[in-house]
Amino acid sequence: MKPLNIGMIGYGFMGRAHSNAFRKVGNFFPIDRRIVLKAACGRDGAKTQAFAHTWGYESVETDWRALIARDDIDLIDIAATNNVHAEIALAAARAGKMVLCEKPLAMNPAEALKMVKAVEKAKVPNMVWYNYRRVPAVTLAKQLIDEGRLGKIFHYRAKFLQDWTISADVPQGGQGTWRLDAAVAGSGVTGDLLAHCIDTALWLNGGIKEVTAMTETFVKERQHALTGKKQKVGIDDASAFLARFRNGSLATFEATRYARGHKALYTFEINGEHASIFWDLHDLHRLQYFDHRDDGVIRGWRSIHVSDGDQPYMKNWWVPGLQIGYEHSFVHQVADFLAGVASGQLAAPTFRDGLATDYVTDAVLKSARSGQWTKVKSA
Ligand SMILES: NC(=O)c1ccc[n+]([C@@H]2O[C@H](COP(=O)([O-])OP(=O)(O)OC[C@H]3O[C@@H](n4cnc5c(N)ncnc54)[C@H](O)[C@@H]3O)[C@@H](O)[C@H]2O)c1
């Protein structure tokens, strides 16, 4: 099998999740390339070396430019913070490498558009790591909607709730807390958490026409972990918006890091003419489904344990009835990416799909500032 040499940038949470996926995918899915963890890249040499050792990377780079310049790297995987996605992706596309990029695709739509143009001009395979599409229960929701089981969709309701930034002592900037620093993150929960909800929604329910939003920054100043100085907080701590989809359905979206008791509660509910669907990240292997066409005496919400061989992705894992978890969504994403490269039909979400989400988050932030309904651009 022809090798596929991976160059991984970033050794944090996502560097680990992606490395795990690259290592496992060939054990469970019929891929046509031999994945080689060729090089890990991070700015701190000792930490990058330790990461490379743990995950089995053959070599280490401390400058992503050197990684991209290497002839023995086929694919650049950007698992670094949002502020560096664009310049790395542009350079990787110019060098003719395949590019996978973490979400949100960019700091703003202008950057994201440049990235889309670069990968499309260079004709390099590309994808954004919106991994929730590939949780089997979420993929099953897509299948049920596409089969028309819900009928006309009236409502889409999504939330992503966390509680880790309530204390004013949490700094902004630096390792782990870069998400609170607008210069590195671009925005707060809108680009971080809502971006996931929006990507899933665009996939399941089509495009969003317009939004009206409100955001709040509850803690106005925080010490910067790198400078030690108290600085104004530039991110949104909480964000909520109403949306109209192009198919006529209405939606509410909410994300916050101030919902005490919730660590990563991503839920969505879709109500159609015939049926409804509900999914909850804390119970990710289940899909709740209600079908009004069932006989009245047995009609009710059914909790589908998505673990059988005829349900998405599951025949590649263990035996029916045994559930899988969060990390498997990344394995599925690599499997689908490689299948797309092999067939010439790129798996979504491509960079262009990532731009579509960035257009929505941008409209949300603009609407929150203006207090007006704001149209969403088409990607
Ligand atoms: N798909 C998901 O569910 C999901 C979950 C978490 C994070 N993310 C996204 O993944 C990305 C990384 O987030 P994380 O949670 O892994 O963060 P993290 O803080 O755990 O890791 C960030 C990594 O980026 C590296 N980095 C930053 N600038 C760099 C540079 N110039 N050169 C090389 N490396 C650099 C850091 O050293 C670190 O290794 C972000 O874009 C984030 O939004 C996605």
The ligand as a Gaussian input file, in Angstrom:
#p B3LYP/6-31G(d) Opt

LIG

0 1
 N      -13.413000      19.230000      16.785000
 C      -13.532000      19.459000      18.081000
 O      -14.423000      18.964000      18.725000
 C      -12.551000      20.351000      18.780000
 C      -12.352000      20.229000      20.161000
 C      -11.376000      21.031000      20.769000
 C      -10.658000      21.933000      20.016000
 N      -10.901000      22.058000      18.676000
 C      -10.100000      22.985000      17.857000
 O       -8.797000      22.431000      17.725000
 C       -7.800000      23.443000      17.738000
 C       -6.811000      23.162000      18.877000
 O       -7.535000      23.129000      20.094000
 P       -7.050000      22.218000      21.338000
 O       -8.204000      22.042000      22.258000
 O       -6.323000      21.031000      20.829000
 O       -6.035000      23.241000      21.999000
 P       -4.767000      22.930000      22.914000
 O       -4.505000      24.192000      23.670000
 O       -4.931000      21.650000      23.644000
 O       -3.622000      22.715000      21.830000
 C       -3.278000      23.752000      20.944000
 C       -1.991000      23.377000      20.290000
 O       -1.670000      24.365000      19.288000
 C       -0.286000      24.538000      19.322000
 N        0.129000      25.747000      18.612000
 C       -0.322000      27.021000      18.733000
 N        0.356000      27.840000      17.908000
 C        1.247000      27.059000      17.227000
 C        2.242000      27.316000      16.262000
 N        2.473000      28.552000      15.818000
 N        2.969000      26.272000      15.797000
 C        2.768000      25.023000      16.251000
 N        1.825000      24.727000      17.182000
 C        1.097000      25.729000      17.669000
 C       -0.003000      24.589000      20.821000
 O        1.347000      24.465000      21.101000
 C       -0.822000      23.356000      21.264000
 O       -0.090000      22.168000      21.067000
 C       -8.559000      24.755000      17.876000
 O       -8.746000      25.304000      16.597000
 C       -9.880000      24.352000      18.489000
 O      -10.937000      25.238000      18.181000
 C      -11.829000      21.282000      18.066000

